[in-house]
Amino acid sequence: MLQKTVQIVESEGFSLVHAIVDSVWVGKRGAEEADYLGLADRIQSELGLPVSFEGRYRWVVFLPSKVRPGLPALNKYYGAFADGRVKCRGIEVRRGDVPAFIRRCQSSIISHLAEAKNSQELLRLIPGAIQILGDYLEVLRGRRVDFSDLLVQKRLSRDPSEYVQNSLQSIAAKQLTDEGLEINSGESVAFLIVDGDNPIPERRVLARELVNNDLRYDLAKYEAMLLNAAANILSPLGYDIHRIKRMLEPQDQASIDYFNQG
């Protein structure tokens, strides 16, 4: 079926950009919305498949696959439609187990990049995206983040007593059961990372219900989360975590220009 779809796409003068199970991205220089709608109608009529036109992108970034390096992931991407709307799939901003502060930072970066009208402008906006990340890091390092925005939420795959390894969610769940609460497999627990590398497991996290204002969060762990979330979406554009870290260091203008050039 995909092979026939590709044949129809190419016969209409479009190029296939990317395809997954439920989506096909195509491109054609100078094409208007009517051209894409016509292509969708032809695919639907010839293959008998329900096809809808989602929209025309200014640009879209596909994240690399972890299973097949060098190829784009099937369900991890973000992009901006022609009208400025943003679509994200499979990245931190869409994941419920990622702290709100991390998701908000990634969303701010993508919203900034969405101002680009094309891929060339997108690359020129990256230094501004790095600055947004730097602003979030400054707030985090200044410990000005509310605990509720740093909570990690994980679903339990088994009852707390059945865990052998000390995963962070199992530690938090056992803390709650020690307080007399009933926690079962399939439920979610939220917790704050307070000392992620502590040799004593019980001191690595604290369940949400036990958090108080006297606690200090594990700055290194949350900083790593923030940097990884930024690198995850910027690495396909040539900005991996090492380059991002270098750009965040105090530098003179000549150094900044050097790193921006790659």
Rosetta silent file (secondary structure, phi, psi, omega in degrees, C-alpha in Angstrom):
SEQUENCE: MLQKTVQIVESEGFSLVHAIVDSVWVGKRGAEEADYLGLADRIQSELGLPVSFEGRYRWVVFLPSKVRPGLPALNKYYGAFADGRVKCRGIEVRRGDVPAFIRRCQSSIISHLAEAKNSQELLRLIPGAIQILGDYLEVLRGRRVDFSDLLVQKRLSRDPSEYVQNSLQSIAAKQLTDEGLEINSGESVAFLIVDGDNPIPERRVLARELVNNDLRYDLAKYEAMLLNAAANILSPLGYDIHRIKRMLEPQDQASIDYFNQG
SCORE:     score description
SCORE:     0.000 S_00000001
   1 L     0.000  -41.337  178.801    0.000    0.000    0.000 S_00000001
   2 H   -64.596  -39.317 -179.903    2.838    2.406    0.840 S_00000001
   3 H   -61.300  -41.123  179.073    4.546    1.623   -2.468 S_00000001
   4 H   -67.273  -38.247  177.579    1.384    2.534   -4.381 S_00000001
   5 H   -61.024  -43.826  178.785    1.039    5.715   -2.342 S_00000001
   6 H   -60.787  -41.134  179.256    4.602    6.684   -3.252 S_00000001
   7 H   -61.038  -42.577  179.105    3.842    6.063   -6.937 S_00000001
   8 H   -66.358  -43.584  179.937    0.825    8.376   -6.800 S_00000001
   9 H   -57.717  -48.172 -176.898    2.797   11.029   -4.904 S_00000001
  10 H   -70.663  -33.337  179.500    5.625   11.006   -7.443 S_00000001
  11 H   -67.114  -22.977  178.357    3.303   10.938  -10.435 S_00000001
  12 L   -90.888    4.226  177.766    1.782   14.201   -9.198 S_00000001
  13 L    85.392   11.845  177.529    5.208   15.818   -9.023 S_00000001
  14 L   -94.227  159.030  172.228    5.544   15.658   -5.227 S_00000001
  15 E  -111.875  141.853  179.022    8.475   14.248   -3.320 S_00000001
  16 E   -82.369  119.222 -179.669    7.999   11.951   -0.346 S_00000001
  17 E   -86.703  -45.901 -176.065    9.577   13.540    2.724 S_00000001
  18 E  -166.397  152.074  178.815    8.673   10.952    5.339 S_00000001
  19 E  -147.365  137.605  172.748    6.039    8.296    5.968 S_00000001
  20 L  -130.447 -172.469 -172.826    4.825    6.374    8.999 S_00000001
  21 L   -56.837  -44.391 -173.339    1.879    4.107    9.639 S_00000001
  22 L  -115.061    8.754 -177.877   -0.756    6.829    9.838 S_00000001
  23 L  -145.940  146.356  175.562    0.923    9.846    8.228 S_00000001
  24 E  -132.402  128.050  176.095    2.644   10.812    4.998 S_00000001
  25 E  -106.047  127.701  178.884    4.672   13.998    4.525 S_00000001
  26 E  -130.043  159.268  179.483    5.146   15.215    0.979 S_00000001
  27 E  -140.660  151.425  177.070    6.645   18.325   -0.536 S_00000001
  28 L  -157.994  123.080 -177.812    6.501   20.220   -3.803 S_00000001
  29 L   -59.878  128.129  177.561    8.059   23.576   -4.564 S_00000001
  30 L    80.624    1.695 -178.054    5.413   26.239   -5.110 S_00000001
  31 L   -71.060  143.371  176.075    2.519   23.944   -4.179 S_00000001
  32 L  -105.518  173.855 -177.999   -0.591   25.497   -2.638 S_00000001
  33 H   -58.202  -37.431 -179.483   -3.113   23.984   -0.294 S_00000001
  34 H   -60.917  -33.811  179.178   -5.360   23.053   -3.227 S_00000001
  35 H   -66.306  -40.938  179.321   -2.562   20.925   -4.684 S_00000001
  36 H   -69.255  -37.936  177.518   -2.231   18.938   -1.483 S_00000001
  37 H   -64.371  -38.637  177.714   -5.985   18.517   -1.221 S_00000001
  38 H   -64.525  -39.864  177.650   -6.053   17.206   -4.776 S_00000001
  39 H   -64.130  -42.041  179.022   -3.314   14.708   -3.989 S_00000001
  40 H   -62.137  -41.035  179.209   -5.210   13.502   -0.917 S_00000001
  41 H   -63.243  -40.683 -178.616   -8.361   13.033   -2.996 S_00000001
  42 H   -67.484  -42.721  178.729   -6.496   10.975   -5.594 S_00000001
  43 H   -61.222  -41.634 -178.995   -4.876    8.714   -2.971 S_00000001
  44 H   -65.884  -42.720 -176.653   -8.250    8.180   -1.337 S_00000001
  45 H   -71.983  -37.234 -176.384  -10.057    7.409   -4.576 S_00000001
  46 H   -82.701  -29.987 -177.502   -7.413    5.063   -6.013 S_00000001
  47 H  -105.548  -10.338 -179.955   -6.550    3.188   -2.832 S_00000001
  48 L    69.547   25.938 -179.200   -9.891    3.353   -1.048 S_00000001
  49 L  -103.997  141.429  174.220   -8.249    4.752    2.069 S_00000001
  50 L   -71.586  115.179 -177.360   -9.701    7.515    4.245 S_00000001
  51 L  -124.096  132.004  176.536   -7.228   10.365    3.760 S_00000001
  52 L  -124.771  147.866  178.937   -7.410   13.813    5.320 S_00000001
  53 L   -90.382  114.463 -176.660   -5.210   16.836    4.732 S_00000001
  54 L   -78.245  -38.781 -178.982   -3.747   17.929    8.068 S_00000001
  55 L   155.378  171.408 -179.826   -2.079   21.102    6.902 S_00000001
  56 L  -104.983  124.052 -177.758    0.899   22.661    5.180 S_00000001
  57 E   -87.889  142.083  167.011    4.059   22.958    7.260 S_00000001
  58 E   -71.535  -41.777  178.815    6.521   25.812    7.138 S_00000001
  59 E  -162.387  157.227  176.321    9.057   23.334    8.444 S_00000001
  60 E  -146.847  140.138 -179.027    9.135   20.081   10.382 S_00000001
  61 E  -115.732  121.301  176.457   11.954   18.415   12.355 S_00000001
  62 E   -98.111  129.079  178.944   12.070   14.622   12.667 S_00000001
  63 E   -78.168  149.746 -179.060   14.069   13.266   15.589 S_00000001
  64 E   -69.595  149.089  178.611   16.560   10.457   14.925 S_00000001
  65 L   -77.783  136.645  175.415   15.562    6.900   15.694 S_00000001
  66 L   -79.670  -25.081 -179.511   17.280    5.225   18.648 S_00000001
  67 L   -81.584  -38.498 -178.715   16.621    1.804   17.145 S_00000001
  68 L  -126.871   81.797 -178.517   17.885    2.644   13.644 S_00000001
  69 L   -53.410  140.026 -179.146   20.514    5.414   13.912 S_00000001
  70 L    95.025  -13.963  178.059   20.671    7.664   10.890 S_00000001
  71 L  -113.331  150.017  178.143   16.964    7.311   10.163 S_00000001
  72 E   -70.619  146.578  176.835   14.144    9.525   11.455 S_00000001
  73 E   -66.828  151.686 -177.537   11.964    8.167   14.242 S_00000001
  74 E   -73.287  -27.245 -171.834    8.495    7.051   13.218 S_00000001
  75 E  -139.136   30.461  178.634    6.628    9.039   15.847 S_00000001
  76 E  -131.426  108.361 -178.972    8.905   11.794   17.177 S_00000001
  77 E  -162.696  167.071  171.454    8.777   15.174   15.496 S_00000001
  78 E  -151.066  152.070 -178.375    7.743   18.801   15.853 S_00000001
  79 E  -168.315  174.181 -179.213    6.948   21.488   13.333 S_00000001
  80 E  -121.702  128.598  175.780    5.055   24.656   12.485 S_00000001
  81 E   -72.537  168.619 -179.228    2.122   24.853   10.107 S_00000001
  82 L   -59.948  -29.460 -179.764    1.799   27.654    7.574 S_00000001
  83 L   -88.825    4.914  177.068   -0.576   29.487    9.913 S_00000001
  84 L    95.489  -10.461  177.429    1.910   29.316   12.813 S_00000001
  85 L   -64.747  148.653 -178.052    0.264   26.483   14.732 S_00000001
  86 E  -110.700  140.885  172.871    2.697   24.024   16.283 S_00000001
  87 E  -126.305  133.380  178.538    2.451   20.247   16.319 S_00000001
  88 E  -129.894  144.997  177.488    4.602   18.005   18.535 S_00000001
  89 E  -147.638  130.999  172.583    4.629   14.259   18.867 S_00000001
  90 L    75.509   11.885  179.841    6.680   11.888   21.000 S_00000001
  91 L  -113.763  175.434 -171.282    8.825   14.517   22.714 S_00000001
  92 H   -53.999  -39.074 -176.300    9.042   15.709   26.311 S_00000001
  93 H   -62.014  -17.892  179.848    6.380   18.400   25.957 S_00000001
  94 H  -102.556    1.251 -174.671    3.842   15.655   25.223 S_00000001
  95 L  -102.046  128.839 -178.135    4.887   13.301   28.010 S_00000001
  96 L   -74.592  -14.495 -179.203    3.037   13.227   31.304 S_00000001
  97 L   -91.333    3.104  179.099    5.998   11.795   33.213 S_00000001
  98 L   -97.324  133.716 -179.895    8.172   14.844   32.519 S_00000001
  99 L   -54.509  145.204 -177.241    8.118   17.680   35.098 S_00000001
 100 H   -57.251  -36.381 -179.088    6.024   20.697   34.106 S_00000001
 101 H   -63.623  -40.145  178.862    9.053   22.998   34.319 S_00000001
 102 H   -67.868  -44.075  179.621   10.941   20.907   31.748 S_00000001
 103 H   -63.233  -38.836 -179.056    7.921   20.725   29.442 S_00000001
 104 H   -65.890  -37.985  177.677    7.399   24.468   29.703 S_00000001
 105 H   -64.370  -48.229 -179.664   10.995   25.159   28.710 S_00000001
 106 H   -62.719  -38.895  177.773   10.804   22.899   25.678 S_00000001
 107 H   -63.360  -39.847  179.187    7.483   24.431   24.681 S_00000001
 108 H   -64.457  -39.916  178.327    8.983   27.931   24.925 S_00000001
 109 H   -63.813  -46.349 -178.772   11.880   26.917   22.677 S_00000001
 110 H   -65.773  -39.000  177.945    9.564   25.419   20.065 S_00000001
 111 H   -61.944  -38.040  176.472    7.254   28.458   20.167 S_00000001
 112 H   -64.542  -45.639 -179.554   10.295   30.652   19.499 S_00000001
 113 H   -66.588  -27.354 -178.606   11.373   28.462   16.571 S_00000001
 114 L   -65.621  -12.408  176.222    7.818   28.505   15.209 S_00000001
 115 L   -70.746  -18.624 -179.109    8.383   32.149   14.236 S_00000001
 116 L   -69.179  136.406  178.950   10.583   30.904   11.384 S_00000001
 117 L   -86.725  -17.332 -179.580    8.928   30.977    7.971 S_00000001
 118 L  -157.707  179.687 -176.014   11.264   28.348    6.512 S_00000001
 119 H   -66.179  -31.600  178.870   14.188   26.086    7.374 S_00000001
 120 H   -66.095  -45.601  177.200   16.762   28.819    6.773 S_00000001
 121 H   -64.775  -33.719  179.373   15.085   31.143    9.260 S_00000001
 122 H   -57.394  -46.421 -179.561   14.734   28.208   11.655 S_00000001
 123 H   -64.854  -35.167 -179.276   18.502   27.813   11.880 S_00000001
 124 H   -71.016  -19.791 -179.366   18.977   31.536   12.451 S_00000001
 125 L   -88.314   -6.650 -175.981   16.620   31.398   15.436 S_00000001
 126 H   -61.935  -43.289  177.280   18.554   28.694   17.276 S_00000001
 127 H   -55.221  -36.090  175.824   20.828   31.082   19.246 S_00000001
 128 H   -66.773  -34.362  176.742   17.663   32.676   20.628 S_00000001
 129 H   -65.817  -38.473  177.510   16.407   29.220   21.584 S_00000001
 130 H   -64.655  -36.253  177.971   19.650   28.609   23.477 S_00000001
 131 H   -65.202  -38.807  176.056   19.098   31.887   25.307 S_00000001
 132 H   -60.314  -44.852  176.880   15.637   30.729   26.377 S_00000001
 133 H   -58.943  -43.400  179.000   17.214   27.573   27.746 S_00000001
 134 H   -59.957  -38.036  178.966   19.772   29.693   29.581 S_00000001
 135 H   -64.667  -41.554  178.363   16.993   31.730   31.194 S_00000001
 136 H   -66.357  -38.914  177.621   15.303   28.565   32.455 S_00000001
 137 H   -62.847  -38.387  179.528   18.604   27.259   33.781 S_00000001
 138 H   -62.833  -41.972  178.137   19.130   30.507   35.670 S_00000001
 139 H   -65.159  -42.885 -179.626   15.743   30.155   37.368 S_00000001
 140 H   -63.364  -47.512 -178.422   16.452   26.510   38.196 S_00000001
 141 H   -66.680  -28.613  176.968   19.917   27.232   39.584 S_00000001
 142 L   -80.541    1.975  179.493   18.529   30.099   41.611 S_00000001
 143 L    54.502   44.309  179.216   16.112   27.583   43.158 S_00000001
 144 L  -107.108   22.168 -179.851   13.167   29.726   42.169 S_00000001
 145 L  -101.783  130.165  177.511   11.103   26.820   40.823 S_00000001
 146 L   -65.997  139.648 -178.555    8.015   25.717   42.708 S_00000001
 147 H   -53.945  -36.890 -176.702    8.218   22.083   43.816 S_00000001
 148 H   -62.614  -25.448  179.225    4.957   21.283   42.054 S_00000001
 149 H   -84.864   -3.552 -179.897    6.590   22.109   38.708 S_00000001
 150 L  -112.592    2.631 -178.905    9.418   19.639   39.335 S_00000001
 151 L   -68.381  135.878  173.885    7.360   16.600   40.258 S_00000001
 152 E  -101.096  133.214 -179.009    7.978   13.453   38.241 S_00000001
 153 E  -117.134  125.301 -178.962    4.957   11.209   37.756 S_00000001
 154 E  -131.301  146.370  176.925    5.360    7.503   37.035 S_00000001
 155 E   -90.135  139.457  179.261    2.919    4.607   36.794 S_00000001
 156 L   -82.828  129.019  179.061    3.565    1.536   38.925 S_00000001
 157 L   -87.976   -8.498  179.088    3.897   -1.692   36.961 S_00000001
 158 L  -156.371  172.528  176.334    3.448   -3.794   40.120 S_00000001
 159 L   -66.400  148.498 -177.412    2.546   -3.443   43.774 S_00000001
 160 H   -52.288  -38.818 -177.649    5.188   -1.577   45.834 S_00000001
 161 H   -70.629  -14.949 -176.699    6.133   -4.697   47.820 S_00000001
 162 H   -90.523   -8.424 -179.628    6.863   -6.615   44.615 S_00000001
 163 L   -73.856  132.986  175.686    9.634   -4.322   43.391 S_00000001
 164 L   -96.855  -44.524  177.940   13.148   -5.799   43.682 S_00000001
 165 L   -84.608  149.925 -179.220   15.066   -2.901   42.157 S_00000001
 166 L   -90.008   71.119  172.551   14.917    0.529   43.756 S_00000001
 167 L   -70.111  158.104 -176.325   13.393    2.507   40.917 S_00000001
 168 H   -61.742  -39.462 -179.494   12.462    6.056   41.829 S_00000001
 169 H   -68.759  -33.513  179.235    8.732    5.362   41.580 S_00000001
 170 H   -70.370  -35.333  177.331    9.001    2.260   43.775 S_00000001
 171 H   -62.650  -47.332  179.713   10.859    4.242   46.437 S_00000001
 172 H   -62.233  -40.836 -179.462    8.141    6.911   46.432 S_00000001
 173 H   -63.862  -41.369  179.590    5.408    4.248   46.543 S_00000001
 174 H   -67.202  -32.726  175.185    7.020    2.505   49.518 S_00000001
 175 H   -61.188  -40.728 -179.041    7.248    5.841   51.331 S_00000001
 176 H   -70.385  -39.576  178.444    3.493    6.219   50.940 S_00000001
 177 H   -66.902  -32.984  176.837    2.727    2.683   52.087 S_00000001
 178 H   -65.351  -23.766  178.007    4.926    3.290   55.150 S_00000001
 179 L   -88.007    3.020  177.147    2.618    6.245   55.878 S_00000001
 180 L    93.945    6.300  178.785   -0.374    3.917   55.816 S_00000001
 181 L   -87.563  146.039  179.044   -1.617    4.693   52.303 S_00000001
 182 L   -93.999  116.734 -179.404   -2.738    1.884   50.002 S_00000001
 183 L  -121.901  129.284 -175.704   -0.900    1.987   46.664 S_00000001
 184 L  -121.534  163.834  175.552   -1.540   -0.638   43.999 S_00000001
 185 L   -56.875  139.391 -179.838   -0.160   -1.695   40.652 S_00000001
 186 L    95.585  -18.639  176.846   -1.402    0.541   37.828 S_00000001
 187 L   -81.403  160.996  177.657   -1.602    3.658   39.979 S_00000001
 188 E  -105.910  145.377  174.494    0.668    6.643   39.445 S_00000001
 189 E  -122.859  143.988  177.454    2.928    8.214   42.037 S_00000001
 190 E  -114.239  142.582 -176.115    4.445   11.693   41.888 S_00000001
 191 E  -152.199  159.112  176.080    7.715   12.525   43.560 S_00000001
 192 E  -106.139  133.469  175.988   10.456   15.116   43.867 S_00000001
 193 E   -82.614  117.381 -176.309   14.068   14.102   43.251 S_00000001
 194 L  -108.924  -28.344  179.277   15.984   15.387   46.270 S_00000001
 195 L  -161.846   74.249 -167.934   19.264   13.420   46.135 S_00000001
 196 L   -59.311  -24.056 -177.997   19.197   11.092   43.166 S_00000001
 197 L  -105.351   12.559 -179.079   22.593    9.469   43.768 S_00000001
 198 L   -62.167  132.021  179.602   22.267    8.946   47.498 S_00000001
 199 L   -63.406  -19.435  176.608   23.498    5.444   48.450 S_00000001
 200 L   -95.223  108.180 -173.528   20.474    5.139   50.715 S_00000001
 201 H   -51.794  -40.308 -175.443   17.510    4.634   48.305 S_00000001
 202 H   -62.000  -16.894 -177.498   14.915    6.116   50.667 S_00000001
 203 H   -99.131    2.917 -177.246   16.702    9.473   50.505 S_00000001
 204 L   -78.143  -38.162 -178.475   16.776    9.788   46.715 S_00000001
 205 E  -135.818  168.389  173.601   13.209   11.016   46.237 S_00000001
 206 E  -137.923  126.535  179.691   10.270   12.174   48.284 S_00000001
 207 E   -58.702  147.805 -176.256    6.673   11.399   47.415 S_00000001
 208 H   -51.496  -40.735 -176.409    4.540   14.430   46.620 S_00000001
 209 H   -66.380  -15.127 -176.885    2.423   13.950   49.724 S_00000001
 210 H  -108.199   -0.734 -177.595    5.533   14.274   51.913 S_00000001
 211 L   -72.326  138.139  174.590    7.145   17.292   50.259 S_00000001
 212 L  -134.586  168.911 -173.610    7.554   20.422   52.358 S_00000001
 213 L   -71.175   -7.574 -179.992    9.062   23.852   51.765 S_00000001
 214 L   -86.147   -6.813 -176.622   12.246   23.035   53.708 S_00000001
 215 L   -82.102  155.223  173.820   13.461   20.598   51.049 S_00000001
 216 L  -120.035  130.480 -179.816   16.005   21.305   48.332 S_00000001
 217 L   -77.393  159.559 -179.769   15.659   19.591   44.974 S_00000001
 218 L   -75.325   97.298 -174.818   18.541   17.781   43.272 S_00000001
 219 H   -59.253  -43.922 -176.845   19.826   20.584   41.081 S_00000001
 220 H   -61.256  -41.970 -178.874   22.167   18.396   39.026 S_00000001
 221 H   -65.782  -44.142 -178.148   19.409   15.919   38.101 S_00000001
 222 H   -72.940  -32.173  176.050   16.934   18.584   37.028 S_00000001
 223 H   -64.492  -41.626  177.618   19.594   20.526   35.160 S_00000001
 224 H   -62.382  -40.784  177.346   20.441   17.353   33.229 S_00000001
 225 H   -59.844  -44.103 -177.101   16.731   16.872   32.413 S_00000001
 226 H   -65.185  -45.762  179.545   16.484   20.426   31.126 S_00000001
 227 H   -64.570  -41.597  179.955   19.587   20.172   28.952 S_00000001
 228 H   -65.463  -37.510  178.827   18.541   16.791   27.563 S_00000001
 229 H   -64.681  -38.085  177.813   15.071   18.070   26.663 S_00000001
 230 H   -70.868  -45.562 -179.185   16.631   20.937   24.712 S_00000001
 231 H   -64.241  -32.105 -179.288   19.250   18.750   23.043 S_00000001
 232 H   -58.613  -40.776 -177.494   16.590   16.219   22.077 S_00000001
 233 H   -93.138  -19.042 -177.833   14.847   18.704   19.789 S_00000001
 234 H   -98.104  -19.478 -178.523   17.898   20.717   18.696 S_00000001
 235 H   -60.653  -35.214  176.342   20.346   17.897   17.937 S_00000001
 236 H   -63.535  -17.331  179.804   18.750   17.166   14.512 S_00000001
 237 H   -97.470    7.385  176.525   19.625   20.782   13.670 S_00000001
 238 L    98.364   10.135 -177.559   23.271   20.329   14.607 S_00000001
 239 L  -119.348   85.652  177.450   23.151   21.379   18.256 S_00000001
 240 L   -80.201  179.798 -172.708   23.904   18.403   20.470 S_00000001
 241 H   -64.589  -31.590  179.995   24.224   18.677   24.239 S_00000001
 242 H   -69.159  -42.446  178.948   27.969   19.381   24.113 S_00000001
 243 H   -66.778  -39.317  178.681   27.549   22.265   21.697 S_00000001
 244 H   -62.291  -44.185  179.670   24.661   23.646   23.707 S_00000001
 245 H   -61.156  -40.941  179.330   26.729   23.567   26.901 S_00000001
 246 H   -64.061  -38.586 -179.501   29.577   25.409   25.182 S_00000001
 247 H   -69.862  -25.078 -179.347   27.199   28.087   23.922 S_00000001
 248 H   -82.273  -13.399  178.802   25.822   28.582   27.428 S_00000001
 249 L   -75.905  148.255  177.229   29.267   29.289   28.839 S_00000001
 250 L   -59.255  126.571 -176.849   30.335   32.954   29.152 S_00000001
 251 L  -143.494  161.317  172.104   32.104   33.834   25.901 S_00000001
 252 L   -83.158  170.015 -174.025   33.200   36.772   23.844 S_00000001
 253 H   -62.708  -34.301 -179.812   31.351   37.580   20.620 S_00000001
 254 H   -62.784  -39.534  179.074   33.972   35.898   18.430 S_00000001
 255 H   -67.527  -40.972  178.633   33.442   32.587   20.224 S_00000001
 256 H   -60.044  -44.917  179.031   29.674   32.870   19.926 S_00000001
 257 H   -62.934  -37.107  179.933   29.959   33.464   16.158 S_00000001
 258 H   -63.510  -47.326 -178.211   32.298   30.474   15.865 S_00000001
 259 H   -67.932  -34.916  179.182   29.907   28.071   17.585 S_00000001
 260 H   -65.679  -26.061 -179.853   26.924   29.368   15.604 S_00000001
 261 L   -81.915   -7.847  178.266   28.769   28.505   12.392 S_00000001
 262 L    96.071    0.000    0.000   29.113   24.885   13.511 S_00000001
